[in-house]
Amino acid sequence: MSTRIERRFQTLKQEGRAGLVTFLTAGDPDAETATEILKGLPAAGADLIEIGVPFSDPMADGPAIQASSLRAIKGGMTLAKVLDSVRALRTQDDDTPVILMGYYNPIYIYGVDRFLTDAKEAGVDGFIVVDLPPEEEGEFCLPVLEAGLNFIYLTAPTTDDVRLPRVVEHASGFVYFVSITGITGTKSAAATDVAGHVARIKRHTDLPVAVGFGIRTPEQAAEIARIADAAVVGTALVEAVAAGAESGNAAEKVLTLVAELAEGVRGARN
């Protein structure tokens, strides 16, 4: 039986377009607003939703996402409450794939078996765990696959042709190409460079390739949508949350930006 992630990429392929993957931190700027934004993402144009699990030491993330994680933690967000937010989305949307992105420590503390049972019941479809390389696949990746969910691996410009087969061996759902060497939100990669890396990844796997890190505008998202199977936008949306929290219209700001990004992605191949 296929997963929501697999079905969504099949639909995108049939439609002849790339997808938009949105990233936002759970519980940011507060639980109520975050849930309102989450529920609004599919209608605004998000094809897949990444939910960042707040963590005190998000080593792959830049200042904006680090700050969002700290705001959420101070607001009382926990891994169990992240699952509650997914349940809230599932009351009105049973189609849009949801991927939890974060670090292994909260999952380890929660307990892998219990977490997978609860996550699957809540309606989670896949996981990106930044600090679990293929060498540690027994910790979480393989149990995820056994549960019928997807485990998405990250690749980078530094992932060479010797390393790539090992990285994608047990990857599922899609492969996430980190387009820069560095942390989130700090710089953008040239589309020509990204194209070469995407082509190289596709020589090693039949999985869709999503590209993230450094995509901030509808124009940049459209450029990536011409190259890859999906464009991932995170920092720009997290910054919109922060700006909106100050002016009291975070949901409006974020969902407007998502709609603009979706328009860019959807028009990229026309």
N, C-alpha and C positions, 0 to 999 in steps of 0.2 A: 504494500500500500504506500502510495507516495505521500510526502509531507506537504504542508501548506507552502513551504519555501519552494519545493520542486515544482508544485503546480503553478505557483505564481510565475516562475521563470519560463515554464512551458507556455503560459498565456502570453507573456511578453514577447516570446519568440514568434508566436502565432500572429501577434499584432505588429511584428516587425519593428519593435522599438526597444530601447533600454529602459531600465527601471530607475526610480528614485528611492534611495534608502535614506531615511532620516534618523539621526541620532540625537537623543535628548537624555539628560540625566534624570532618573526617577526621583521624585520628591523635590524638584527644583522649579520655581523658587520656594514652593510649599506644596504639600501633598494635594490639596484641593485644586490648585491651578495646574499642577502637573497632570492630574487626571483629566481635567478639562481639555488640555492641549492634546493629550494622548488620544482621547476619544475623537478629536477633530481632525487628526492627521490623515486618515484614509480619504475623507471627503475633500480635503485640501489637495490631495494628489500624491501622498506617500504610498509607494507600492510595497515596500517592506519597512518595518519599524525596528530600529535598534534602541533598546532601553539600556542606558548605562546604569550599572549597579554601583552606588556610591561606595567609595573606599578611601581610607585615610591616606594611602600612599600610591596614587595612580601614576606609576612611573612612566607610562607611555604618553601621558597627556600633558598638554600645554597649560598655561596659566588659566585660560577661560574655563576649561573642563575641570581642572583641579579645583577652582573656586566653586563651581557648581556642585561638585561632590561634597565639598566642605559645608556648603549651605544646606544641602540635603541631609547630611549627617547631623548637623546642629538642629535641624528641624525634626529629627527623630526618625528619619527613614532607615528602614532595615530591609534585609533580604526578604523576610516574610511579607513586609508591606509592599515590596516591589511586585511580588506575586499577586497581592491583592489588587494592584493597579492593572495587571494583565486581566484578572478576572473581571474588573470593571469594564475594560474594553470589550471583552468577549460577550458581555450582555447585549451589545449592539452590533458587533462585527465578528463573524466567525470565519472570515476569509483572509484577512490581511496577516501575513506572516509576522511573528514577533520573535526577535532575537535578543537575548540578554547578553550584554557585553560588559566584561569587567575582569576581575582578578580572582585567583583561586581561593585565597584565604577565607572570604565569607562563605563560600561553598563548602570548604573543608570543615569549617566550624559548624555549619548547619548539619553536615552529614550527607555524603554523596547520594546514598540510596534514598534517604528521606527527601532530599532536595529534588531529585529527579521525579519521584512520585508526585510531589506537590507541584512542581513546575509543569509537568505534563497535564495534571488535572486542571491547573490554572489556565492552560492554553498557550504555553510557551512552545515554540517550534524549534529553536536552535540556540546555540551558545558560541560566543567568541570569548575565549579566556586567554588574555594577553600573555600571561606568564607561564603557560603550559606548552612547551615545545613538543614535537612528536616523540622525543625520548621519554616523555612522561605520559604517554597516551593511556597507559593503564589506569592512571589516577582518575580520569574523567572522560576523555574522548571515547574510549571503547565502551564504558557503561552508557554513555549518551546514545551511541549507535545501537546498542542492545535494547535500549528503551524505545527505539523507533523514532528518535529525534535526530537533528543535524548538528554536527560539530564543524564549525567553520574555522579554517586555519588562515593565519596571516602570512603573506609573503612580502618581501621587500626588494628594492633594487639590488641589494647585496645578496639575495638568495640566488645562487648560481645554479647551473644545470646539473651539477653533482648533488646539490642539496634539494632541489625542487621535487624530484621523484619521492623522496622520503617525506617531504612536507605534505604532498597531496595524496599519499598512499591511503590514508583513512579520512581524508577530508570529505565532507558531504554538504549538500545544499548549494554552496558556491565557495569560491576562493576569494579572499579579500586581499587585494594588492594595495599595500601601503606605498603610496607613490613617491614618498620622500624618505630620506634618511634623517630621522629626528622625531620630535614630538608633535602632537596635533596643534594645528592653528598657527604655525610659525612661518611657513612658506608654501609655495605652490610649485608643482613640477610642470615642465613643458609637455604639451600634449604629444609632441613627436617622440619624446623619451618614453612616455607612458605607453604609446602604441607599440613600441618595440618590446617592452616588458610583457604587455598583455599577450602579444603574439607568442612570445617565448613560453609563457605559462600554459597557453592553450596547446602547445606541442606536447605537454606532459599530462594533460587532463582534459576530459570532456565536460567538466563542470563549468558553469557560468563564472565569469570573473567580474567582481565588483571592485571599483577603484575609489579609495578614500584618502583623507589627509590633504588639506590644502585647497579643497573645492569650496568656494565661498559665494559665488555669484551664479545667476542663471546662465550667463555666457560660459563660464567655466564648466558648469554642469553639462551644458550642451556639447561642449568640446569632448568631454569624457564619454558622453552618451553615444558619440559617433565611433568611439574606439572600443568601449567595454560593454558588458551586459548590464551594468548598473553603475550609477554614480552615488557615492555616499557623502552626505553633508552633515557635519556635526558642530564644529566650533561656531560657525556663523549663526546657527540656530540657538546654541547655548548663549551666545552673546546677545541675541534678540530677547531671550528670556530675561537676562540680567537687566537689559535696558528697559524692558517692559515692566519688570518688577518695580523699578523706581517710579515709573509713571502710571502704574496701575492697570496696564493693558497688555500684559505679557502674552496672553493667549492670542489676542488679535494680531500682535506683532509677529509672533512665530508662525501662525497659520497663514498669514498674508505672504510671508517669505516662502513658506513651503509651496504655496500656490504658484508663486513666480518661478521657483526652481523647477516645479513639475512642468510648467509651460515650456521652459527651456529644454528640459529633457525630452519631452514628448514631441517637440518640433525639430529635434536635432537631425533626424533622418529624412525629413520631408524634402 
